[in-house]
Amino acid sequence: MQIGNIISVDSFKEKYNVQHYFLSNFLTRNLQGFNDGWRRGFIHCSAITKKLLLSQYELDSDLIIDHEFNQPELIYLDTSKQVSVTLTLIPNGHSPGSCMLLFNGSFGNVLYTSDFRLNDEILTNEILISYKERITRLFLDNTFCHPKYKLPSEEQAFQQIVHLLEKQTKPLKCVLAMRARIGRINLLKGLIKYFQTTINVTENRIRFLQAAEIKGSSFVTQDSKSIIHIIDQTDPSETTINNLQKIIGGFFVINLSGRYNNCQLTKYGENRYHVSHSLHSDYKELCNFIEFLSPKYVSPIRKDYPFELPEKIQERAINTQKIQFSSKNEKGGEFSTTNNFILPFDGIKKTKLRKMKKRNMGVKFVNISSSENSSYEEESFN
């Protein structure tokens, strides 16, 4: 009987003996190894993420278990019901259906943030407040975890876009260039309300919005009166620009991405602008979140991304994914079994691993291969 089951988060690689998969967000890079006819295990996610999966893949819906937000649920990881975790999904504001994953078990309390942008809803979440100074391990979205990253707030980015639209002296239309298929919903709804307009989007984006339960008639595929159009790419090519001119006439382009790392609106060409609107927390927000939770240890989620913490909390930083479980056996005695948290990164360097082994942390360390791929870099900065 195998007791040491593996918890796999945002990773669907075949090489691990996994029975329970946990999906925090419907992103391409989180679904590597996933395909039609999936039957390798149960998938735990939010209700909206389940609908998105079923809209894009041919799947047995019974294998996809949706959970409510902010409702702890017990999950048995083995058929004998000797090893279990309690899972709580906490909305993180990144996109519809996205969430943080809070795991509770004999290993302690583990919080996996997924991609997130810190906001008041997160800081006032009653469950997170109740876990202040109680998180054993925080797996952090480290996309912008370096002091050099300073991004405008969502409201500031919104105002920059409004400013560009209002200052136009010619009747130019606005093209928003962005890759996030179901992200930036609050931004788009704000523009719809402010300008009393529809937004033209691709048919592919319409399908995603419908699956994500973004209702209403403000997102359309053809409306000549609309002043805003969305294309599913950033930094559009000259070919794309020329094709757009044939369809909608005069326009200016706003590229939306956190990778520009600039709090100011930037012009980089004729009728082309950069706005650093990001769905990820910048460095200051990440530090504020760590101070808010005060976890025992902090680990990065992302491979090959910065992971710099202030000196006062640097000692909490460790790059490891192996967690130790203690459970009751059939005779009531104690035994231990190691559960891997499979995450989409490979963060352990051998030299650092040897140093960490010298510390008595009560956990074992393992180097787990990454599911990251540089071809998804653009999506990562949204």
C-alpha positions in Angstrom: 0.0 0.0 0.0 1.5 3.3 -1.0 1.1 6.0 1.7 3.4 8.6 0.3 1.1 10.2 -2.3 2.2 13.3 -4.2 0.5 16.6 -4.3 1.0 18.1 -7.7 0.2 21.9 -8.0 0.0 23.4 -11.5 2.0 20.6 -13.0 0.7 17.6 -15.0 3.9 15.7 -15.8 3.6 12.0 -16.4 6.7 10.9 -14.6 5.3 11.4 -11.1 3.0 8.9 -9.4 0.2 11.4 -8.7 -3.4 10.8 -7.8 -4.4 14.3 -6.9 -3.6 17.4 -9.0 -4.4 20.9 -7.9 -4.9 23.7 -10.5 -4.8 27.3 -9.3 -5.3 29.1 -12.5 -6.3 28.4 -16.1 -3.0 29.3 -17.8 -1.2 27.6 -20.6 2.0 27.1 -18.6 0.1 25.5 -15.8 -1.4 22.9 -18.1 1.8 21.4 -19.7 1.3 17.6 -19.8 -2.5 18.0 -19.8 -4.5 16.7 -22.8 -7.9 15.5 -24.0 -9.1 12.3 -22.4 -7.2 13.0 -19.1 -7.6 10.0 -16.7 -4.4 10.0 -14.6 -5.9 11.4 -11.4 -8.3 13.8 -9.8 -8.0 17.6 -10.5 -9.0 20.0 -7.8 -9.8 23.6 -8.8 -12.5 26.3 -8.6 -15.9 26.0 -10.3 -14.9 28.6 -13.0 -11.6 26.8 -13.7 -13.5 23.6 -14.1 -15.8 25.2 -16.7 -12.8 26.5 -18.6 -11.2 23.1 -18.6 -14.4 21.5 -19.9 -14.8 24.2 -22.6 -11.4 23.5 -24.0 -10.8 19.7 -23.5 -12.8 16.5 -23.8 -12.8 15.3 -20.2 -14.6 13.1 -17.7 -16.2 15.8 -15.6 -16.2 13.4 -12.6 -12.4 13.6 -12.4 -12.5 17.4 -12.0 -13.6 18.3 -8.4 -14.5 21.9 -8.0 -14.3 23.6 -4.6 -15.9 26.7 -3.2 -13.8 29.7 -2.3 -13.0 30.2 1.4 -14.5 26.8 2.4 -12.0 24.3 3.9 -12.5 20.8 2.6 -10.9 17.5 3.7 -9.3 15.5 0.9 -7.9 11.9 1.4 -4.8 11.3 -0.6 -4.9 7.5 -0.3 -7.6 4.9 -0.7 -7.2 3.7 2.9 -7.9 7.2 4.2 -4.8 7.4 6.3 -3.3 10.4 4.7 -5.3 13.6 4.2 -5.0 17.3 3.7 -7.5 20.1 4.2 -7.7 22.4 1.1 -9.0 25.9 1.1 -9.3 28.0 -2.1 -8.7 31.7 -1.5 -9.5 34.1 -4.4 -6.4 36.0 -5.5 -7.7 38.5 -8.1 -5.5 37.4 -10.9 -8.3 36.3 -13.3 -11.7 34.6 -13.0 -11.5 31.4 -11.1 -7.9 31.9 -10.0 -7.0 31.2 -6.4 -4.4 30.7 -3.7 -4.2 27.1 -2.4 -4.0 26.7 1.4 -3.1 23.1 2.5 -3.3 22.0 6.1 -2.0 18.7 7.4 0.5 17.1 9.7 3.2 18.9 7.7 1.8 22.2 8.9 0.1 25.0 6.9 1.3 25.5 3.3 0.1 28.5 1.2 0.6 28.5 -2.5 -0.2 32.0 -3.9 -0.2 31.2 -7.6 0.0 34.4 -9.7 -1.5 37.2 -7.8 -1.7 41.0 -7.5 -2.0 42.1 -3.9 -5.2 44.0 -3.1 -7.5 44.9 -0.3 -9.6 41.8 -0.8 -6.6 39.6 0.0 -5.5 41.7 2.9 -9.0 41.5 4.5 -9.6 37.8 3.8 -10.7 36.4 7.1 -9.0 33.0 6.5 -5.6 34.6 5.7 -5.9 36.9 8.7 -6.5 33.8 10.9 -3.3 32.3 9.6 -1.0 35.2 10.4 2.2 33.8 11.9 0.9 30.3 11.3 2.0 29.6 7.7 4.8 26.9 7.8 5.7 27.5 4.1 4.7 30.2 1.7 5.2 29.4 -1.9 5.3 32.9 -3.4 4.7 34.3 -6.9 8.2 35.6 -7.5 7.7 37.0 -11.0 8.7 40.5 -9.8 10.5 39.6 -6.6 13.4 42.0 -7.0 13.8 45.6 -5.8 14.1 46.9 -9.4 10.4 46.1 -10.1 8.1 49.1 -9.3 4.8 48.9 -11.0 1.9 51.4 -11.0 -1.2 50.3 -9.1 -4.2 49.0 -11.2 -6.0 52.3 -10.7 -2.9 54.3 -11.9 -2.6 52.1 -15.0 -6.4 52.6 -15.6 -6.0 56.3 -15.4 -3.1 56.3 -17.8 -5.2 54.5 -20.4 -8.1 56.9 -19.8 -5.7 59.8 -20.3 -4.5 58.5 -23.6 -8.1 58.0 -24.9 -9.3 61.4 -23.7 -6.3 63.4 -25.1 -6.7 62.2 -28.7 -7.4 65.2 -31.0 -8.3 62.9 -33.9 -11.1 60.2 -33.8 -8.6 57.4 -33.3 -9.6 54.1 -31.9 -7.6 52.4 -29.2 -6.1 48.9 -29.6 -5.2 47.2 -26.4 -2.5 44.6 -27.0 -2.4 41.9 -24.4 -2.1 38.2 -24.1 -4.1 37.3 -20.9 -7.2 35.6 -22.3 -9.4 36.0 -19.3 -7.4 38.4 -17.2 -7.7 42.2 -16.7 -11.5 41.9 -16.4 -11.8 44.7 -13.9 -9.7 47.0 -16.1 -11.9 46.2 -19.2 -15.1 46.6 -17.3 -13.9 49.9 -15.9 -13.2 51.2 -19.5 -16.6 50.0 -20.7 -18.3 51.9 -17.9 -16.2 55.0 -18.1 -16.6 55.5 -21.9 -20.0 53.8 -22.3 -18.6 51.7 -25.1 -18.4 48.1 -26.2 -15.0 46.4 -26.6 -14.2 44.4 -29.8 -12.5 41.1 -29.1 -11.6 38.0 -31.0 -14.0 35.1 -31.2 -11.5 33.0 -29.3 -11.5 35.5 -26.4 -15.4 35.6 -26.5 -15.4 31.8 -25.9 -13.1 32.1 -22.9 -15.1 35.0 -21.4 -18.3 33.0 -21.8 -16.8 29.9 -20.1 -15.5 32.2 -17.3 -19.0 33.5 -16.8 -18.2 37.0 -17.9 -21.8 37.9 -18.9 -23.2 40.9 -20.7 -23.2 42.3 -24.2 -20.3 44.7 -23.8 -17.7 42.3 -25.3 -18.4 41.9 -29.0 -16.7 40.6 -32.1 -18.0 43.3 -34.6 -19.1 46.8 -33.6 -18.0 49.7 -35.7 -19.0 52.2 -33.0 -16.6 50.7 -30.4 -13.6 52.8 -29.6 -11.6 49.9 -28.0 -10.3 46.8 -29.7 -8.3 44.0 -28.2 -5.7 41.9 -29.9 -4.3 38.7 -28.4 -0.6 39.7 -28.5 1.8 42.4 -27.2 4.1 44.4 -29.4 2.1 43.7 -32.6 4.1 43.2 -35.8 3.9 45.5 -38.8 1.8 42.9 -40.6 -0.8 42.9 -37.7 -0.8 46.8 -37.7 -1.4 46.9 -41.5 -4.2 44.4 -41.2 -5.8 46.3 -38.4 -5.7 49.6 -40.4 -7.7 47.9 -43.2 -10.3 46.8 -40.7 -10.8 49.7 -38.3 -9.0 52.7 -39.8 -6.9 55.0 -37.7 -5.9 53.9 -34.2 -3.2 53.9 -31.6 -1.8 50.9 -29.7 -1.4 50.4 -26.0 0.7 47.5 -25.0 -0.3 46.1 -21.6 2.4 44.1 -19.7 4.2 44.3 -16.4 7.5 43.5 -18.1 7.9 47.2 -19.1 8.6 47.9 -15.4 7.8 51.6 -15.6 5.3 53.5 -13.4 5.0 56.2 -16.1 3.2 56.0 -19.4 5.8 55.5 -22.2 5.6 56.3 -25.8 7.9 54.1 -28.0 6.8 54.9 -31.6 4.2 56.7 -33.7 0.9 56.1 -31.9 2.3 53.3 -29.8 2.5 53.3 -26.0 3.5 51.1 -23.1 1.4 50.8 -19.9 2.8 48.6 -17.1 -0.5 47.0 -16.1 0.3 43.7 -14.4 -1.6 40.9 -12.9 1.4 40.1 -10.6 2.5 41.8 -7.4 5.6 44.0 -7.6 8.5 43.9 -5.1 7.0 46.2 -2.5 3.6 44.4 -2.6 5.3 41.0 -2.2 7.3 42.3 0.8 4.1 43.7 2.3 2.3 40.4 1.8 5.2 38.5 3.5 5.1 41.0 6.5 1.3 40.6 6.6 1.4 36.8 6.9 4.8 36.4 8.7 5.3 32.8 7.5 8.0 30.6 8.9 9.6 30.0 5.5 9.2 31.4 2.0 9.9 29.6 -1.3 9.7 30.8 -4.9 7.1 29.3 -7.4 8.9 30.3 -10.6 12.1 29.0 -12.2 14.7 31.4 -13.5 12.9 34.4 -12.0 14.3 36.7 -9.3 13.9 35.8 -5.6 15.3 38.6 -3.6 14.0 39.2 -0.1 14.8 42.1 2.3 17.6 41.3 4.7 15.4 41.1 7.7 13.4 38.1 6.3 16.1 36.6 4.0 16.7 33.8 6.5 13.2 32.6 5.8 14.0 31.9 2.2 14.4 28.3 1.2 14.1 26.5 -2.2 12.6 23.2 -1.5 9.3 21.3 -2.2 9.4 18.2 0.0 7.0 18.1 3.0 6.9 15.6 5.8 3.6 14.0 6.8 2.9 12.2 10.1 -0.1 9.9 10.2 -1.7 7.2 12.3 -1.3 3.6 11.2 -4.0 1.0 11.6 -2.8 0.1 15.1 -2.8 3.7 16.2 0.9 4.1 16.1 2.8 7.0 14.4 4.6 6.8 11.1 6.0 9.3 8.7 5.6 9.6 5.0 7.0 12.2 2.7 4.8 14.0 0.3 6.2 16.0 -2.6 4.7 19.3 -3.6 5.3 19.2 -7.3 5.5 22.8 -8.5 6.4 24.4 -11.8 10.0 25.3 -11.0 13.3 23.8 -10.3 14.8 26.0 -7.7 17.4 24.0 -5.8 21.0 24.4 -6.5 23.3 21.7 -5.2 25.5 24.0 -3.3 22.6 25.6 -1.6 21.0 22.2 -0.9 24.0 21.0 1.0 23.9 24.1 3.2 20.2 23.7 3.9 20.6 20.1 4.9 22.8 21.3 7.8 19.8 23.1 9.2 17.4 21.1 11.3 14.1 22.1 9.6 12.2 18.9 10.0 11.8 18.5 6.2 13.6 16.7 3.5 14.7 18.4 0.3 14.4 17.2 -3.2 15.2 18.7 -6.6 12.1 18.5 -8.8 12.2 19.1 -12.5 10.5 22.2 -13.8 7.4 22.3 -16.0 8.3 25.9 -17.0 9.1 26.7 -20.6 10.6 29.9 -21.9 8.1 29.9 -24.8 5.5 31.0 -22.2 7.6 33.9 -21.0 5.2 36.5 -22.5 2.2 35.1 -20.6 4.3 35.1 -17.4 4.6 38.9 -17.3 0.9 39.7 -17.8 
